[in-house]
Amino acid sequence: MFHVLTDVFNLDAQFFWHEKNLPSGIDAIVLPGGFSYGDRLRAGIIAAHSPIIKDVKKLANKGIPILGVCNGFQILVESGLLPGVLLKNNSLSFMCKWTNLIVENNITPFTNKLKLHQKIPIPIANGEGRYYADDSTLKKLKKNNQIVFRYSEVVNGSSFRIAGICNEDGNVVGMMPHPERATESVINPIDSKPSSLIFESLLSTIGVQQ
């Protein structure tokens, strides 16, 4: 993720230690994939209680764009910034493959360069990526246009084939697939442009010219 943000899109991205406070002047936050704390207890739960998350929540409430990818999505859910939960895949195994997403919301800070219902070829790599929410939460997500991405087919048993959602304000987005692994043609054998548009949307949102 850091490589894509800095080398591909020329952003001034910085790492911040989980026990430190976030400085002022932050334009956006990206919580990348990985296996924080080895996914002990369950994916994202320990990281969600890191001291830095308090600052992340404050910035989320101020409207700062926040993207959580894979483990980052799990952290956003466990911290309460996004509704629902990420469970083990219905196969009960780690999944690493390419799939297709369908854009369901193209007005977030990370999707405003995408077309509604656009198809995005993208890789997934997770063991606990099955999104679940109860019926009332799903109804609310649909009503408020909070479903950002859906899988084009059943991939891991996610409720309503959900692959990504946002908060009610739309500035906090979580997704299980990895757009950073699909933005360069050298590692994307299909089409790198759609995933690139996720990051180009962020650039447009924060006013960065490429």
N, C-alpha and C positions, 0 to 999 in steps of 0.2 A: 504493500500500500504506500509506504513512504517513498519508494522509488517512483511510483506512478505520479504521486502528487508533486514531487520535487523535480524529477528528471523528464517526465513526459509533459506535465502541465505547468512546470516552472513556478510552482507555488512555494512560498516561504513556510514550509511545514516544519514543525518542531515536536520532539517527544517531550512529554511531561511525566515526571515520576508520580506514582499513584498516591504517595503520602504527602505530596506538595499541593499548594494552592495554585490555581490558574492565574496567570497575570492578566492585566487589563489589555484591551485592544485586540482581543481574539475575534476574528471574523467568522470562523466556523470550527466545528469539532468533528473529528472522524475517529470512531472507535473501531479498530481493525479486527480481522479474524485472528484466530489462534486458539490456544487452550489455556486460558488464564487459570492458574492454580491447578493445572492438570485436570480440569473439569471435576474436581473433587466435590462431593455432596451432589451437585448438579451444575451443568454448564452455566457460568456467569454469576452464580449466586454469591461467591466470596468477593469477586471483583466489584460487584454491585454495592458492597459495603465499604469500599475503599474511601478514604477521606476525600479524594479528589472528586468523587461523584456528587458531593454536596455542591461544589462549584458548577459542575455540569448541569445539575438541576436548576441552579439559579440562572445560568445562561439560557437554558431551554425556556424558562419562564419569561425571559427577555426577548425571545424570538430568534436567538442565534441559531443558524442552521446546524443540525447535528445529524450525522449519518453513522449508523452502526451496522457493520457487515459481519455476518456469521456470529462469532463469539461476541462481537460488538452489539448485535441485535439481541442476543441472549442477555447481555448485561443491561441493555435498555429495558427489557421486559422485567428482569429481576429487580431492577431499581424502581420500577413503577412508572417510568417515563412513557412506556407503551403498554397497552393491555394484552392479556393473554399469557401464554406460556409456550416454551419450546420443549417438546418431549422427544424421546428416542424415536428414530424412524420406525415405521411399521415393520420394516425388515429386521429390526433389532441389530443392524449392522452399519458400519461406516459406509457412506456413499460418496464416491468420487467419480463424477462423470459430467458430460455436457447435457444441458437441457435447454428449453426455451421458456422465456417469460413473456407474459402479455401485460402491457402497460394499462393499468386501470385508472390511474390518476396522474395527469401530466401538468399539474399546477403547483407541485412542491418545489423547494429549492434545488432538488436533485433530479427532477424530471421535466422541467419546463422547456427543455430542448427536444423532448421526445414527443411522438405523436400518440394520441389516444389509440389503444389497441395495437400499438406497434409490437412486433415480435423481436425479442432480444435473445440471440444465442449466447449462453453463459454457462460457466462451470459451477458445480456445487461440490462441496467437500465438507461433510459433517456427519456426526453420529447422532446428534440430538437436534435435528432440524425440522421436526414435525410441529408446525404451528397448531395450537389448539386454543379455542375460546368457546365458552358456552353459548347457547342460542341467543340469549339477550345481548351479549357482547358482539356477536356476529351481526345481529340486526343493527346495532348501533354503528358498527364499522361501515356497513353498507350505506346506512342512512346518511352518515357524515362524510362519505367519500374518503374514508381512511384506508381503504384497501388500495395499495399502490401498485403491487405486482402480484400476478397469479401465474402458477405454472400452467403451461398449455395442455398438460396431461397429468394424470396422477403420478407423482414422483415418490413421495414418502408418507402419504396419508394425511397431509395437512388439511385442516378444516377449510372447506371451500377452495381447495388448492392454493391457499394463500402462501405467497413467497416473501411478501414485504408489506408493511403497513406504516402509517404515520399517526402522530397524535392529532387531537382535534384542531389544533392551530396549523398543522401541516409542516412545521419547521423541524420536527424530529422524525426521522425516517429510519426504519430498521429493515434489513433484508438478509436472507440466508445465503443466496448465491454471491459469487465473488466478481464484481465488475472489474476490479483491479487486475484480475488474471485474464481479462479479455480485451484490454484496451490497445494492445500492440499486435500487429499482424504476425510478428514472429512467433507468438504463442497462441494466436487465435486462428485456427485453420478455416474458420467460416466467415465471419464478418466482425471486425473490431470496432466499427463506427458506432453501433448502437450503445455498447457499453461506455465508449468514450463520451457519448452525449450525457451520461449521468454526471461525469465530472465537469463537462462543459456547461452543464446547467448550473452547477455550483459557481463556476467562474462568472457566469452571467449574473447570478444572484448577488455576489459580493462585489461586483463591478471590476473584475480583473480582465484586462484585454490580453488576448493571446497574440 
